[in-house]
Amino acid sequence: MFLRFVLAAVRFRRRRLLLAFSALAVAATLATALFSIYSDIERKMRVEFRGYGANVIIAPAGDARTIPLSAVGQAESLGATAAPFLYTIGTVKREPVVVAGVDFRRAASLISYWRAPSPDPGECLAGAAAAAHFRLAVGQKLEMESGPCTIRAIVATGGPEDAQIMLPFAGDRASIIQVRANSERLGEIRAALAKALPEADVRLLHAVAETEANVVLKVRTSLYLLTALILAITTLCVSSNFSALVIERSKEIGVLKAIGAAERKIAALFLSESLLLGLGSTMAGYLAGLGVAWWIGRRIFPDSAVGVNFSVFLPVAGVTLAVAALATLAAAARIWSVTPAVILRGE
């Protein structure tokens, strides 16, 4: 009998309940999108940050000028990205210039902000400042101590690379090794490298590491606050809708009270209706939210794998049902104020 009351109420008050269903479905859609994005935002941002360079530097210690390439293997064994760089002084048109040997294959993710193709053997890159000073152009051949090279591209990074000529790395030692480590394990990886390489100076680039951590934290906090704000607005909307519904059904409530129904039973009837709506809106909002999460992922992180998290259904269902329950209980407080005798007299 109780279930028949619930289903009949949903069937005969479709217009009013459709508004509540729509509000809950919007809440479920936004919750699905935000939860899905939130669960993957840190990984995506780390992928994006990787293109802005290293957060750990391995440099020669003491009077040493180079470090062995075994340090690259040590960093990679810890799950970090590492690339060696070798700096020498060469000449172009009888003037000195810094020549950088770069392992472009290993450094690809660390130097993606250079926006330049990796040179093949016999090719090189010229920094923008060096190209302007020596009047170099793409396709021009340079005579270097290591042999002639053809300029593949002009690089403008705003950093020291602008004054360098960059060649493919060659040799068994490096002037410096740039390392990109996961920010969650940054301290652990830095300590492990310092222990494994006592002859090297392992430095943490605090500016890069702290900036990354701050940005990730602020984005996650913003998502938290946005989710809370949306759910609060949805709760108010649904509560207002159910309050109006309780007023419309005052006669029904009066009749139920007159035949002996307890206020708690009547409140349970309204709560069951809202939970039934919440369940349906969860399904609709979940499917729509996955699509929204996919679209946002493609728009904001076009170069990263789209992270649609299907496992957020249970949290979304819990949040949506909680919003429906809170809104209904807030509205159901009016049930206790309905007097059967007054309602039955038509007053």
C-alpha positions in Angstrom: 0.0 0.0 0.0 2.8 2.4 0.9 4.5 1.8 -2.5 1.2 2.4 -4.3 0.9 5.8 -2.5 4.4 6.7 -3.6 3.9 5.7 -7.3 0.5 7.4 -7.5 1.9 10.6 -6.1 4.7 10.6 -8.7 2.2 9.8 -11.5 -0.5 12.4 -10.6 1.9 15.3 -9.8 4.3 14.9 -12.8 4.6 18.6 -13.5 5.6 19.7 -10.0 7.8 16.7 -9.6 9.4 17.2 -13.0 10.8 20.5 -11.7 12.4 18.7 -8.8 13.6 16.0 -11.1 15.2 18.6 -13.4 17.0 20.3 -10.5 18.3 17.0 -9.1 19.4 15.9 -12.6 21.3 19.2 -13.1 23.0 18.6 -9.7 23.9 15.0 -10.6 25.3 16.2 -14.0 27.5 18.8 -12.4 28.5 16.5 -9.6 29.5 13.8 -12.1 31.5 16.2 -14.2 33.2 17.9 -11.2 34.0 14.6 -9.5 35.3 13.1 -12.7 37.5 16.1 -13.4 38.6 16.3 -9.8 39.7 12.7 -9.7 41.9 13.2 -12.8 42.9 16.9 -12.6 46.2 16.3 -10.7 47.5 13.8 -13.2 46.5 16.0 -16.1 48.2 19.1 -14.5 51.3 17.1 -13.9 51.4 16.2 -17.5 51.0 19.8 -18.4 53.7 21.0 -15.9 56.1 18.4 -17.3 56.4 20.6 -20.4 57.7 23.5 -18.3 61.0 21.9 -17.4 62.7 20.1 -14.5 62.1 20.4 -10.8 65.3 18.7 -9.8 68.8 19.4 -11.1 71.8 17.1 -10.8 75.0 19.1 -11.1 78.7 18.5 -10.5 79.9 18.9 -6.9 83.1 20.5 -5.8 85.7 21.1 -8.5 84.2 18.6 -10.9 82.8 20.0 -14.2 80.9 17.0 -15.4 78.9 14.0 -14.0 78.6 10.5 -15.4 75.6 9.5 -17.4 74.8 6.7 -14.9 73.0 9.5 -13.0 70.3 9.5 -15.8 69.7 5.8 -15.2 69.5 6.3 -11.4 66.8 8.9 -11.9 64.9 6.9 -14.4 64.9 3.8 -12.1 63.1 6.0 -9.5 60.3 6.7 -12.0 61.5 10.2 -12.9 62.2 11.7 -16.4 65.8 12.7 -16.8 67.9 14.2 -19.6 71.6 15.0 -19.8 72.9 18.4 -21.1 76.6 19.0 -22.0 77.8 22.6 -22.4 81.0 23.7 -24.2 82.3 26.9 -25.8 82.4 26.8 -29.5 82.9 29.5 -32.2 80.6 30.8 -34.9 82.2 33.3 -37.4 85.2 33.4 -35.1 83.2 34.5 -32.1 82.6 32.4 -29.0 79.2 30.9 -28.4 77.8 28.4 -25.9 77.2 25.0 -27.5 74.7 22.7 -25.7 74.6 19.0 -26.4 71.0 17.9 -25.7 69.6 14.4 -25.6 66.5 15.4 -27.4 64.8 12.0 -27.1 65.0 11.9 -23.3 64.4 15.7 -23.0 61.4 15.8 -25.3 58.8 16.3 -22.4 61.1 18.7 -20.5 61.7 21.0 -23.4 58.4 20.9 -25.2 58.0 24.6 -24.4 60.8 25.3 -26.9 58.2 24.7 -29.7 61.0 23.4 -32.0 61.5 20.1 -33.8 64.2 17.7 -32.6 67.2 17.9 -34.9 68.5 14.8 -36.7 72.2 13.9 -36.9 74.0 16.7 -38.8 71.4 19.3 -37.8 71.3 21.8 -34.9 69.0 24.4 -33.3 70.0 28.1 -32.9 68.7 30.3 -30.1 66.9 33.4 -31.1 69.5 35.8 -29.6 72.4 33.8 -31.2 70.6 33.7 -34.5 70.1 37.5 -34.5 73.6 38.2 -33.4 75.3 36.0 -36.0 72.6 36.5 -38.6 71.7 32.9 -38.9 68.7 31.5 -40.8 66.9 28.1 -41.0 68.7 25.9 -43.5 72.0 27.7 -43.1 75.1 25.5 -42.5 77.4 26.2 -39.6 80.9 25.0 -39.2 81.4 23.7 -35.7 84.3 22.0 -34.0 82.4 18.8 -33.9 81.6 19.1 -37.6 79.2 21.0 -39.9 75.5 21.2 -39.0 72.5 22.6 -40.7 70.2 24.8 -38.7 66.8 23.0 -38.3 64.9 25.7 -36.4 65.3 28.9 -34.4 64.4 28.5 -30.7 62.9 31.4 -28.6 62.4 30.3 -25.0 63.1 33.5 -23.1 65.8 31.6 -21.2 69.5 30.9 -21.6 68.8 28.7 -24.6 68.2 31.8 -26.7 72.0 32.5 -26.7 73.1 28.9 -27.5 73.6 26.6 -30.4 72.1 23.2 -29.6 73.4 19.9 -31.0 72.3 16.3 -30.5 74.0 15.0 -27.3 77.3 13.0 -27.7 79.6 11.6 -25.1 79.6 9.7 -21.8 79.4 12.6 -19.3 77.2 15.6 -18.9 77.5 19.1 -17.5 74.1 18.9 -15.9 71.2 16.5 -15.7 67.6 17.8 -15.6 65.1 15.7 -13.8 61.3 15.9 -13.7 59.9 14.0 -10.7 56.3 13.4 -9.5 55.5 16.3 -7.1 54.1 13.8 -4.5 57.4 11.9 -4.4 59.7 14.9 -5.0 61.4 14.9 -1.7 61.7 11.1 -1.7 63.3 11.1 -5.2 65.6 13.9 -4.4 66.9 12.2 -1.2 67.3 8.9 -3.1 69.3 10.6 -5.8 71.5 12.4 -3.3 72.3 9.1 -1.6 73.0 7.2 -4.8 75.1 10.0 -6.2 77.4 11.3 -3.4 79.7 12.8 -6.0 77.0 15.1 -7.4 75.0 18.0 -6.1 71.3 17.2 -6.3 69.2 20.4 -6.0 65.5 20.9 -5.7 64.2 23.8 -7.8 61.9 25.2 -5.1 60.3 27.8 -7.3 59.1 25.2 -9.8 58.0 22.7 -7.2 56.2 25.1 -5.0 54.4 26.8 -7.9 53.2 23.5 -9.1 52.0 22.4 -5.7 50.2 25.8 -5.1 48.5 25.7 -8.5 47.2 22.1 -8.0 46.0 22.9 -4.5 44.2 26.0 -5.6 42.5 24.3 -8.5 41.4 21.4 -6.3 40.1 23.8 -3.7 38.2 25.8 -6.4 36.5 22.6 -7.5 35.5 21.7 -3.9 34.0 25.2 -3.4 32.2 25.1 -6.7 30.7 21.7 -6.0 29.5 22.8 -2.6 28.0 26.0 -4.0 26.1 24.1 -6.7 24.8 21.6 -4.3 23.7 24.3 -1.9 21.8 26.1 -4.6 20.2 22.8 -5.8 19.1 22.0 -2.2 17.4 25.4 -1.9 15.6 24.9 -5.3 14.4 21.4 -4.5 13.4 22.4 -0.9 11.3 25.3 -2.3 9.7 23.0 -4.8 8.8 20.4 -2.1 7.5 23.1 0.2 5.1 24.2 -2.4 4.2 20.6 -3.0 3.4 20.1 0.7 1.1 23.2 0.7 -0.7 21.8 -2.4 -1.2 18.5 -0.7 -2.5 19.9 2.6 -5.9 18.3 2.1 -4.3 14.9 1.4 -2.2 15.3 4.5 -5.2 16.3 6.6 -7.2 13.2 5.3 -4.2 10.9 6.1 -4.0 12.4 9.6 -7.7 12.0 10.1 -7.6 8.3 9.4 -4.8 7.8 11.8 -1.6 8.2 9.8 1.3 9.5 11.9 3.3 12.5 10.9 6.4 10.4 10.5 4.6 8.0 8.1 3.5 11.0 6.0 7.0 12.4 6.0 8.3 9.0 5.0 5.9 9.1 2.1 7.2 12.4 0.9 10.8 11.2 1.5 10.2 8.1 -0.6 8.9 10.1 -3.4 12.0 12.4 -3.4 14.4 9.5 -3.2 12.7 7.8 -6.1 13.1 11.0 -8.1 16.7 11.3 -6.8 17.5 7.8 -8.1 16.1 8.6 -11.6 17.8 11.9 -11.8 21.1 10.3 -10.7 21.0 8.0 -13.7 20.2 10.8 -16.1 22.7 13.2 -14.6 25.4 10.6 -14.4 25.2 9.9 -18.2 25.1 13.6 -19.0 27.9 14.4 -16.6 30.2 11.9 -18.2 29.7 13.6 -21.5 30.3 17.1 -19.9 33.5 15.8 -18.3 34.8 14.4 -21.6 34.0 17.7 -23.3 35.8 19.8 -20.6 38.8 17.4 -20.7 39.1 17.9 -24.4 38.8 21.6 -24.3 41.1 22.3 -21.4 43.7 19.5 -21.8 43.7 18.7 -25.5 47.1 17.1 -25.4 46.3 14.8 -22.5 44.4 11.6 -22.3 40.8 12.3 -21.5 40.1 11.1 -18.0 36.4 10.1 -17.7 36.0 8.4 -14.4 33.1 5.9 -14.4 33.6 5.0 -10.8 32.1 8.3 -9.6 28.6 6.9 -9.8 28.3 5.9 -6.2 29.5 9.3 -4.8 27.2 11.1 -7.3 24.3 8.9 -6.2 25.1 9.5 -2.6 25.3 13.3 -3.0 22.1 13.5 -5.2 20.1 11.4 -2.8 21.4 13.4 0.2 20.4 16.6 -1.5 16.9 15.2 -2.2 16.5 13.9 1.4 17.7 17.2 3.0 15.4 19.3 0.8 12.4 17.0 1.5 13.0 16.9 5.3 13.2 20.7 5.3 9.9 20.9 3.5 8.3 18.1 5.5 8.4 20.2 8.7 5.2 21.8 7.5 3.4 18.4 7.9 3.3 18.8 11.7 1.5 22.1 11.4 -1.4 20.8 9.3 -4.6 20.4 11.4 -7.0 17.8 10.0 -10.2 19.5 11.4 -9.3 22.8 9.8 -8.3 21.2 6.5 -11.5 19.1 6.3 -13.7 22.1 6.9 -12.1 23.7 3.8 -10.4 26.5 5.7 
